[in-house]
Amino acid sequence: MLQATAPDSAIAKFIEKKGEGIHHIAFLVDDILAEMERLHKEGFVLLSDSPKKGADNKMVCFVHPQDTNGVLIEICQEIKWV
């Protein structure tokens, strides 16, 4: 569940444009780089060429919603500290 914290935030704009419903679904993967490569080879458009630091100490990458019936897909991998 998402709620905008400011009227001009990205979340507020998304809800205004799309209405209520699923914003995104996240999938935890063991190897984000391998998964990004697999998705790219399958024809999916990724929103970045490399993983970014995301919430909860995870690396993340998003799949463009145009390829997933309007639902933003997030793949994420836990960052392992040594």
Residue pairs with C-beta under 8 A, 6 or more apart in sequence:
2 11
2 15
2 23
3 11
4 11
4 12
4 15
5 11
6 12
11 23
14 23
18 70
22 71
23 72
24 62
24 71
24 72
24 73
24 74
25 71
25 72
25 73
25 74
26 60
26 73
26 74
26 75
26 76
27 73
27 74
27 75
27 76
28 58
28 76
28 77
28 78
29 35
29 75
29 76
29 77
30 77
31 77
32 51
32 59
32 60
32 61
32 75
32 76
32 77
33 51
35 75
36 46
36 51
36 61
36 75
39 46
39 63
39 75
40 46
43 67
44 63
44 64
44 67
44 68
45 63
45 64
45 66
45 67
46 61
46 62
46 63
46 64
47 61
47 62
47 63
47 64
48 61
48 62
50 61
51 59
51 60
51 61
51 77
52 59
52 60
52 61
53 59
53 60
53 79
54 60
54 74
54 76
57 78
57 79
58 76
58 77
58 78
58 79
59 76
59 77
59 79
60 74
60 75
60 76
61 74
61 75
61 76
62 72
62 73
62 74
62 75
63 72
63 73
63 74
63 75
65 71
65 72
65 73
